[in-house]
Structure formats: structure tokens, C-alpha cells
Amino acid sequence: MKISLQKKLNKNKTKHYLIVCKFKGYKVVNGVRKRDRIRDSLKLFLWIKPKGSEQKRHNKETQAKADIQLNKLQAEYDSGLYNVYNPENRKINFTNYWLEWADNHCIGDNSDTTKKRSNFSQFKTSLKHFKAFTGDQLTIGDIDFSLCEKFARYLQKQAVKHSDGSRLKTSSINTFYKKFNFTIRVVVI
């Protein structure tokens, strides 16, 4: 979890309201990766251009209060008070997630649809090799470092082209593993 202090400008542009942002990472909602964050107001403000000693003193005291609250939240997180682990995401079928995510990722807003579709076909071919290696029953929680290493070895030693049954070339192996690795990084296990 990353905890940071943000400032929001008021309508008159004379004050910054202080907000604590707690970024918990990413979560999967309907197969789409989204930021998981919470913003809480500290109900404190800083003068943008302090006029006089009273406003300057106010800014110093307010900044000190905000730093104390921020340090307290960080200490609570470090002690394990906030549990950011979501066990429900680990139960999602990995191959279904991979296909749905790649389809959403490759459609995008880019005007060059042929490039996006060829990228999707690389994700899809990589997924075919992964299914040939593991089957279709793995969940996100089943993915670990050992499985990733075994899949890389499978691509190098055993995988064959689906079209003619010949061995994969090094560039294809690299491409397919990069697509797999990219998907794993998006899942944020």
C-alpha cells in the first residue's frame, strides 16, 4: 500500500485542501484491471500565498499535523493493520481471465487495428501453448514462480507450431513468453 498526501485547490484558488490517498494496488473487476485506492480528506488546508505571520504559522502547524497523520497511517500499514490481500481474485480461472483481458487490451482506441489484432493473435497463440502445457483448470492462485520457469522450459524444449508441428523459433518463444509474463504482471498476484 502506498500512502501519499495530495492537495486539492479550492474554487477561489487561495487554499489547498489536504487529502490522504491510500493506493492498495490493482483489483480485477469484471475482468478489467482497475486501481484500488481510497481518498480521505484530512479536513485541513494550506494557504497558497500566505499573507502575514498568522497564515504562515497556520501553514507550518497544518503541515506538521498532516505529516504526523501520514506517518501514523504508514506505521499502521507497516504493522499489518490493513490487509490488502483479496482471496477472491485468486479463484478466477487464469486462462479465461487471460483471454478476456487480452481481448480488451488489444481493442483499445488505437486507429491501427491491424497492429492491435496481430498483438491479440500473439496473446491467443501464447495462451494455446499455455493450455497445452497446463490444461484449462488453473486459477490465478495456482500461478507461481516455479510454474513460470516450467512454462519457459516447455516453450524451449517441447512446444511446437500448431500449423505444421515444427519446433518454435527463438523469436516466437520470446514473444509467447513475454505475452504470458505481461499477463502475469497485470494480474498482480
Backbone as CSV, one residue per row, in Angstrom:
resi,resn,N_x,N_y,N_z,CA_x,CA_y,CA_z,C_x,C_y,C_z
1,MET,0.852,-1.174,0.000,0.000,0.000,0.000,0.892,1.228,0.000
2,LYS,0.546,2.171,-0.831,1.270,3.433,-0.879,0.352,4.518,-0.334
3,ILE,0.836,5.246,0.629,0.051,6.315,1.243,0.721,7.634,0.910
4,SER,-0.043,8.562,0.360,0.536,9.851,-0.019,-0.421,10.986,0.332
5,LEU,0.139,12.160,0.380,-0.623,13.366,0.677,-0.848,14.120,-0.626
6,GLN,-2.102,14.445,-0.912,-2.429,15.190,-2.113,-3.088,16.504,-1.730
7,LYS,-2.966,17.466,-2.638,-3.562,18.779,-2.407,-4.616,19.041,-3.473
8,LYS,-5.746,19.583,-3.028,-6.814,19.933,-3.957,-7.090,21.427,-3.830
9,LEU,-7.060,22.094,-4.944,-7.258,23.533,-4.987,-8.722,23.882,-4.780
10,ASN,-8.988,24.911,-3.970,-10.386,25.330,-3.791,-10.823,26.212,-4.963
11,LYS,-12.099,26.565,-5.003,-12.643,27.335,-6.121,-12.002,28.712,-6.258
12,ASN,-11.692,29.349,-5.128,-11.116,30.693,-5.157,-9.629,30.692,-5.490
13,LYS,-9.020,29.498,-5.510,-7.587,29.322,-5.753,-6.742,30.032,-4.710
14,THR,-7.239,29.998,-3.462,-6.479,30.613,-2.372,-5.978,29.566,-1.380
15,LYS,-6.588,28.363,-1.405,-6.240,27.322,-0.444,-6.048,25.986,-1.142
16,HIS,-5.226,25.138,-0.510,-5.097,23.736,-0.891,-5.692,22.903,0.235
17,TYR,-6.701,22.097,-0.073,-7.220,21.164,0.910,-6.357,19.911,0.878
18,LEU,-6.055,19.348,2.033,-5.172,18.192,2.124,-5.982,16.903,2.147
19,ILE,-5.560,15.957,1.310,-6.253,14.681,1.149,-5.227,13.561,1.254
20,VAL,-5.577,12.504,1.995,-4.725,11.322,2.071,-5.224,10.327,1.034
21,CYS,-4.304,9.860,0.184,-4.635,8.870,-0.830,-3.958,7.557,-0.451
22,LYS,-4.778,6.501,-0.297,-4.266,5.161,0.018,-4.407,4.310,-1.242
23,PHE,-3.282,4.011,-1.858,-3.261,3.207,-3.078,-2.934,1.776,-2.695
24,LYS,-3.913,0.876,-2.878,-3.755,-0.517,-2.458,-3.240,-1.425,-3.563
25,GLY,-3.092,-0.908,-4.753,-2.655,-1.725,-5.883,-3.762,-1.771,-6.913
26,TYR,-3.909,-2.914,-7.530,-4.909,-3.071,-8.566,-5.844,-4.211,-8.207
27,LYS,-7.065,-4.113,-8.685,-8.045,-5.178,-8.477,-8.682,-5.494,-9.823
28,VAL,-9.223,-6.682,-9.924,-9.865,-7.116,-11.161,-11.370,-7.022,-10.962
29,VAL,-12.014,-6.204,-11.797,-13.464,-6.035,-11.752,-14.007,-6.369,-13.130
30,ASN,-14.796,-7.434,-13.200,-15.358,-7.908,-14.467,-14.273,-8.132,-15.516
31,GLY,-13.131,-8.673,-15.077,-12.045,-8.988,-15.992,-11.201,-7.797,-16.396
32,VAL,-11.446,-6.631,-15.814,-10.696,-5.429,-16.146,-9.888,-5.005,-14.922
33,ARG,-8.640,-4.692,-15.147,-7.754,-4.258,-14.059,-8.013,-2.789,-13.752
34,LYS,-8.310,-2.490,-12.481,-8.592,-1.110,-12.062,-7.790,-0.776,-10.814
35,ARG,-7.511,0.504,-10.648,-6.794,0.952,-9.452,-7.692,0.817,-8.237
36,ASP,-7.094,0.372,-7.147,-7.820,0.243,-5.890,-7.255,1.291,-4.938
37,ARG,-7.962,2.405,-4.824,-7.478,3.477,-3.963,-8.633,4.137,-3.232
38,ILE,-8.265,4.731,-2.099,-9.235,5.425,-1.261,-8.669,6.805,-0.970
39,ARG,-9.506,7.801,-1.073,-9.089,9.166,-0.748,-9.916,9.653,0.424
40,ASP,-9.228,10.164,1.452,-9.887,10.700,2.638,-9.399,12.123,2.883
41,SER,-10.336,13.007,3.158,-9.972,14.382,3.479,-9.437,14.457,4.902
42,LEU,-8.390,15.232,5.092,-7.861,15.461,6.435,-8.591,16.603,7.130
43,LYS,-9.443,17.304,6.382,-10.170,18.468,6.888,-9.189,19.547,7.354
44,LEU,-8.102,19.659,6.593,-7.078,20.676,6.836,-6.822,21.386,5.519
45,PHE,-6.318,22.591,5.606,-5.968,23.316,4.391,-4.702,24.128,4.611
46,LEU,-4.060,24.453,3.490,-2.881,25.315,3.487,-3.176,26.526,2.618
47,TRP,-2.722,27.675,3.047,-2.839,28.871,2.225,-1.842,28.759,1.081
48,ILE,-2.259,29.125,-0.130,-1.350,29.048,-1.278,-0.309,30.158,-1.189
49,LYS,-0.749,31.377,-0.992,0.171,32.503,-0.807,-0.156,33.132,0.540
50,PRO,0.487,32.624,1.595,0.152,33.144,2.922,0.488,34.629,3.050
51,LYS,-0.468,35.347,3.637,-0.295,36.785,3.855,-0.200,37.019,5.346
52,GLY,0.912,37.455,5.786,1.090,37.744,7.202,1.611,36.542,7.973
53,SER,2.025,36.838,9.182,2.623,35.803,10.028,1.593,34.775,10.507
54,GLU,0.339,35.205,10.670,-0.705,34.297,11.143,-0.945,33.158,10.136
55,GLN,-1.048,33.476,8.848,-1.268,32.452,7.829,-0.025,31.573,7.653
56,LYS,1.164,32.155,7.768,2.397,31.365,7.677,2.486,30.373,8.829
57,ARG,2.127,30.825,10.034,2.137,29.941,11.198,1.103,28.826,11.017
58,HIS,-0.076,29.197,10.492,-1.118,28.216,10.219,-0.600,27.123,9.263
59,ASN,0.089,27.533,8.185,0.617,26.563,7.215,1.627,25.610,7.856
60,LYS,2.516,26.147,8.708,3.520,25.300,9.372,2.851,24.286,10.297
61,GLU,1.893,24.744,11.096,1.196,23.846,12.022,0.380,22.798,11.268
62,THR,-0.290,23.216,10.223,-1.115,22.299,9.438,-0.244,21.245,8.755
63,GLN,0.886,21.676,8.197,1.786,20.727,7.540,2.331,19.719,8.552
64,ALA,2.637,20.177,9.756,3.127,19.272,10.804,2.040,18.260,11.189
65,LYS,0.784,18.717,11.337,-0.323,17.805,11.650,-0.512,16.771,10.540
66,ALA,-0.455,17.227,9.307,-0.640,16.315,8.175,0.480,15.277,8.134
67,ASP,1.710,15.690,8.376,2.839,14.753,8.382,2.692,13.716,9.493
68,ILE,2.222,14.156,10.653,2.015,13.223,11.770,0.956,12.189,11.409
69,GLN,-0.167,12.647,10.828,-1.232,11.713,10.444,-0.768,10.754,9.346
70,LEU,0.022,11.267,8.404,0.541,10.433,7.330,1.500,9.372,7.878
71,ASN,2.383,9.774,8.788,3.317,8.830,9.407,2.582,7.779,10.239
72,LYS,1.510,8.197,10.910,0.722,7.261,11.714,0.065,6.207,10.816
73,LEU,-0.521,6.641,9.696,-1.137,5.709,8.763,-0.106,4.745,8.174
74,GLN,1.072,5.273,7.832,2.125,4.426,7.276,2.583,3.392,8.306
75,ALA,2.705,3.802,9.566,3.108,2.879,10.635,2.042,1.799,10.837
76,GLU,0.761,2.181,10.766,-0.319,1.201,10.892,-0.266,0.184,9.755
77,TYR,-0.003,0.661,8.564,0.104,-0.256,7.425,1.308,-1.192,7.598
78,ASP,2.446,-0.629,7.976,3.659,-1.431,8.151,3.482,-2.494,9.233
79,SER,2.662,-2.216,10.233,2.444,-3.175,11.311,1.448,-4.269,10.914
80,GLY,0.827,-4.147,9.730,-0.089,-5.183,9.261,-1.540,-4.915,9.604
81,LEU,-1.863,-3.712,10.014,-3.234,-3.396,10.381,-4.177,-3.462,9.178
82,TYR,-3.678,-3.036,8.006,-4.509,-3.070,6.805,-4.184,-4.337,6.028
83,ASN,-5.185,-5.121,5.747,-4.986,-6.337,4.983,-5.452,-6.064,3.558
84,VAL,-4.513,-5.953,2.611,-4.867,-5.625,1.237,-5.032,-6.870,0.365
85,TYR,-4.833,-8.033,0.925,-4.944,-9.278,0.171,-6.418,-9.601,-0.090
86,ASN,-6.749,-9.895,-1.329,-8.120,-10.254,-1.688,-8.139,-11.699,-2.188
87,PRO,-8.588,-12.648,-1.363,-8.550,-14.053,-1.774,-9.504,-14.381,-2.922
88,GLU,-10.509,-13.563,-3.165,-11.464,-13.854,-4.238,-10.808,-13.780,-5.612
89,ASN,-9.847,-12.859,-5.797,-9.176,-12.747,-7.092,-8.368,-14.001,-7.417
90,ARG,-7.917,-14.715,-6.412,-7.094,-15.905,-6.633,-7.913,-17.089,-7.138
91,LYS,-9.244,-17.001,-7.087,-10.103,-18.106,-7.507,-10.534,-18.005,-8.975
92,ILE,-10.161,-16.939,-9.643,-10.558,-16.725,-11.037,-9.779,-17.680,-11.938
93,ASN,-10.458,-18.270,-12.926,-9.791,-19.145,-13.889,-8.795,-18.307,-14.690
94,PHE,-7.535,-18.726,-14.676,-6.480,-17.916,-15.283,-6.604,-17.827,-16.796
95,THR,-6.901,-18.929,-17.473,-6.963,-18.883,-18.933,-8.149,-18.051,-19.424
96,ASN,-9.273,-18.119,-18.727,-10.411,-17.264,-19.093,-10.071,-15.793,-18.881
97,TYR,-9.422,-15.502,-17.755,-9.019,-14.124,-17.478,-8.058,-13.641,-18.552
98,TRP,-7.077,-14.466,-18.908,-6.068,-14.111,-19.900,-6.728,-13.740,-21.226
99,LEU,-7.621,-14.582,-21.708,-8.275,-14.340,-22.996,-9.127,-13.076,-22.962
100,GLU,-9.905,-12.908,-21.913,-10.767,-11.723,-21.800,-9.942,-10.448,-21.678
101,TRP,-8.884,-10.505,-20.853,-8.043,-9.325,-20.682,-7.339,-8.970,-21.975
102,ALA,-6.780,-9.949,-22.692,-6.066,-9.691,-23.944,-7.017,-9.096,-24.976
103,ASP,-8.239,-9.597,-25.026,-9.210,-9.062,-25.973,-9.501,-7.595,-25.670
104,ASN,-9.732,-7.264,-24.397,-9.981,-5.867,-24.009,-8.756,-5.001,-24.242
105,HIS,-7.586,-5.530,-23.940,-6.331,-4.771,-24.078,-6.037,-4.462,-25.541
106,CYS,-6.293,-5.398,-26.426,-5.905,-5.249,-27.829,-6.913,-4.474,-28.667
107,ILE,-8.115,-4.260,-28.153,-9.089,-3.470,-28.914,-8.704,-2.003,-28.834
108,GLY,-8.631,-1.448,-27.646,-8.132,-0.096,-27.412,-8.736,0.972,-28.295
109,ASP,-8.144,2.177,-28.225,-8.600,3.317,-29.018,-7.682,3.587,-30.199
110,ASN,-6.677,2.761,-30.390,-5.707,2.994,-31.441,-6.371,2.840,-32.803
111,SER,-6.028,3.725,-33.741,-6.627,3.659,-35.070,-6.025,2.532,-35.904
112,ASP,-4.839,2.054,-35.554,-4.194,0.977,-36.288,-4.695,-0.363,-35.763
113,THR,-5.861,-0.802,-36.262,-6.484,-2.018,-35.744,-5.741,-3.274,-36.170
114,THR,-5.033,-3.249,-37.317,-4.294,-4.447,-37.739,-3.168,-4.749,-36.758
115,LYS,-2.505,-3.715,-36.267,-1.447,-3.920,-35.281,-2.026,-4.491,-33.995
116,LYS,-3.166,-3.966,-33.557,-3.804,-4.441,-32.335,-4.256,-5.893,-32.482
117,ARG,-4.821,-6.241,-33.626,-5.303,-7.603,-33.829,-4.142,-8.587,-33.913
118,SER,-3.022,-8.192,-34.525,-1.882,-9.111,-34.573,-1.327,-9.308,-33.168
119,ASN,-1.360,-8.264,-32.374,-0.942,-8.382,-30.977,-1.869,-9.355,-30.244
120,PHE,-3.162,-9.269,-30.515,-4.117,-10.187,-29.897,-3.839,-11.622,-30.322
121,SER,-3.498,-11.822,-31.602,-3.229,-13.192,-32.065,-1.989,-13.752,-31.371
122,GLN,-1.028,-12.901,-31.040,0.150,-13.365,-30.289,-0.249,-13.779,-28.874
123,PHE,-1.113,-12.984,-28.232,-1.619,-13.363,-26.907,-2.362,-14.695,-26.994
124,LYS,-3.193,-14.835,-28.024,-4.012,-16.029,-28.177,-3.148,-17.272,-28.442
125,THR,-2.117,-17.137,-29.281,-1.228,-18.264,-29.555,-0.432,-18.633,-28.317
126,SER,0.009,-17.628,-27.584,0.716,-17.893,-26.334,-0.195,-18.638,-25.362
127,LEU,-1.457,-18.240,-25.323,-2.434,-18.918,-24.460,-2.641,-20.372,-24.896
128,LYS,-2.663,-20.628,-26.221,-2.796,-22.011,-26.705,-1.642,-22.872,-26.193
129,HIS,-0.435,-22.318,-26.238,0.725,-23.067,-25.738,0.623,-23.281,-24.232
130,PHE,0.129,-22.279,-23.534,-0.028,-22.418,-22.085,-1.064,-23.493,-21.759
131,LYS,-2.166,-23.507,-22.511,-3.193,-24.534,-22.290,-2.647,-25.931,-22.606
132,ALA,-1.823,-26.024,-23.657,-1.218,-27.316,-23.989,-0.277,-27.770,-22.870
133,PHE,0.343,-26.816,-22.220,1.279,-27.124,-21.134,0.552,-27.502,-19.842
134,THR,-0.493,-26.751,-19.469,-1.113,-26.929,-18.151,-2.555,-27.416,-18.178
135,GLY,-3.218,-27.266,-19.286,-4.649,-27.545,-19.301,-5.412,-26.248,-19.082
136,ASP,-6.688,-26.369,-18.794,-7.543,-25.178,-18.708,-8.098,-24.955,-17.308
137,GLN,-7.582,-25.642,-16.304,-8.204,-25.602,-14.989,-7.457,-24.781,-13.941
138,LEU,-6.367,-24.119,-14.307,-5.604,-23.356,-13.316,-6.319,-22.062,-12.941
139,THR,-6.210,-21.705,-11.670,-6.720,-20.416,-11.211,-5.538,-19.460,-11.057
140,ILE,-5.833,-18.204,-10.852,-4.773,-17.211,-10.664,-3.920,-17.579,-9.455
141,GLY,-4.520,-18.128,-8.436,-3.789,-18.521,-7.237,-2.803,-19.659,-7.469
142,ASP,-2.978,-20.427,-8.557,-2.072,-21.537,-8.861,-0.780,-21.078,-9.533
143,ILE,-0.752,-19.850,-10.025,0.422,-19.347,-10.739,1.490,-18.974,-9.715
144,ASP,2.671,-19.542,-9.885,3.797,-19.187,-9.025,5.077,-19.169,-9.862
145,PHE,6.184,-18.849,-9.225,7.457,-18.711,-9.927,7.868,-20.025,-10.576
146,SER,7.680,-21.116,-9.881,8.054,-22.435,-10.396,7.290,-22.753,-11.692
147,LEU,5.998,-22.462,-11.723,5.195,-22.712,-12.912,5.692,-21.855,-14.085
148,CYS,6.067,-20.615,-13.809,6.578,-19.729,-14.860,7.864,-20.294,-15.457
149,GLU,8.764,-20.776,-14.596,10.009,-21.382,-15.083,9.727,-22.625,-15.926
150,LYS,8.802,-23.454,-15.470,8.464,-24.674,-16.207,7.845,-24.348,-17.564
151,PHE,7.020,-23.295,-17.621,6.423,-22.900,-18.892,7.493,-22.406,-19.860
152,ALA,8.470,-21.649,-19.360,9.566,-21.181,-20.214,10.346,-22.375,-20.771
153,ARG,10.622,-23.366,-19.935,11.328,-24.575,-20.397,10.482,-25.351,-21.411
154,TYR,9.179,-25.410,-21.170,8.276,-26.091,-22.099,8.341,-25.425,-23.478
155,LEU,8.292,-24.106,-23.508,8.359,-23.396,-24.790,9.675,-23.694,-25.506
156,GLN,10.766,-23.771,-24.762,12.075,-24.010,-25.370,12.249,-25.443,-25.841
157,LYS,11.789,-26.407,-25.090,12.109,-27.822,-25.350,11.001,-28.604,-26.043
158,GLN,9.726,-28.346,-25.727,8.658,-29.226,-26.183,7.640,-28.585,-27.111
159,ALA,7.426,-27.294,-27.020,6.354,-26.650,-27.788,6.630,-26.723,-29.283
160,VAL,5.565,-26.913,-30.033,5.661,-26.977,-31.497,4.619,-26.038,-32.097
161,LYS,4.863,-25.655,-33.351,3.902,-24.805,-34.053,2.596,-25.568,-34.225
162,HIS,1.504,-24.864,-34.098,0.199,-25.501,-34.265,-0.100,-25.759,-35.740
163,SER,0.526,-24.992,-36.623,0.214,-25.133,-38.047,0.889,-26.351,-38.677
164,ASP,2.197,-26.561,-38.416,2.878,-27.662,-39.101,3.621,-28.619,-38.174
165,GLY,3.588,-28.401,-36.882,4.207,-29.327,-35.935,5.706,-29.181,-35.783
166,SER,6.317,-28.151,-36.391,7.767,-27.953,-36.249,8.077,-27.211,-34.954
167,ARG,9.320,-27.242,-34.545,9.746,-26.584,-33.305,9.611,-25.064,-33.432
168,LEU,9.388,-24.407,-32.306,9.280,-22.946,-32.288,10.658,-22.315,-32.450
169,LYS,10.698,-21.175,-33.124,11.938,-20.420,-33.250,12.130,-19.594,-31.988
170,THR,13.354,-19.166,-31.770,13.694,-18.407,-30.565,12.868,-17.132,-30.453
171,SER,12.655,-16.442,-31.575,11.867,-15.203,-31.524,10.423,-15.482,-31.105
172,SER,9.862,-16.606,-31.577,8.490,-16.971,-31.189,8.430,-17.323,-29.708
173,ILE,9.431,-18.061,-29.235,9.486,-18.424,-27.816,9.520,-17.161,-26.969
174,ASN,10.373,-16.212,-27.348,10.473,-14.950,-26.599,9.161,-14.183,-26.623
175,THR,8.536,-14.103,-27.788,7.265,-13.377,-27.911,6.185,-14.004,-27.050
176,PHE,6.044,-15.331,-27.122,4.992,-16.009,-26.368,5.222,-15.901,-24.872
177,TYR,6.477,-16.010,-24.442,6.733,-15.892,-23.005,6.520,-14.453,-22.531
178,LYS,6.866,-13.482,-23.355,6.631,-12.079,-22.975,5.136,-11.802,-22.820
179,LYS,4.319,-12.377,-23.688,2.866,-12.187,-23.566,2.354,-12.823,-22.279
180,PHE,2.858,-14.013,-21.975,2.496,-14.678,-20.718,2.945,-13.837,-19.528
181,ASN,4.188,-13.374,-19.561,4.746,-12.583,-18.468,3.977,-11.271,-18.280
182,PHE,3.590,-10.652,-19.381,2.829,-9.402,-19.327,1.479,-9.641,-18.648
183,THR,0.845,-10.740,-18.991,-0.447,-11.079,-18.378,-0.293,-11.329,-16.894
184,ILE,0.765,-12.034,-16.511,1.031,-12.304,-15.091,1.222,-11.006,-14.321
185,ARG,1.973,-10.076,-14.890,2.220,-8.794,-14.217,0.943,-7.986,-14.043
186,VAL,0.032,-8.097,-14.999,-1.230,-7.369,-14.914,-2.106,-7.921,-13.802
187,VAL,-2.065,-9.239,-13.631,-2.892,-9.885,-12.615,-2.516,-9.399,-11.229
188,VAL,-1.255,-9.090,-10.995,-0.717,-8.671,-9.700,-1.105,-9.689,-8.630
189,ILE,-0.421,-10.774,-8.695,-0.696,-11.879,-7.764,-0.306,-11.503,-6.372
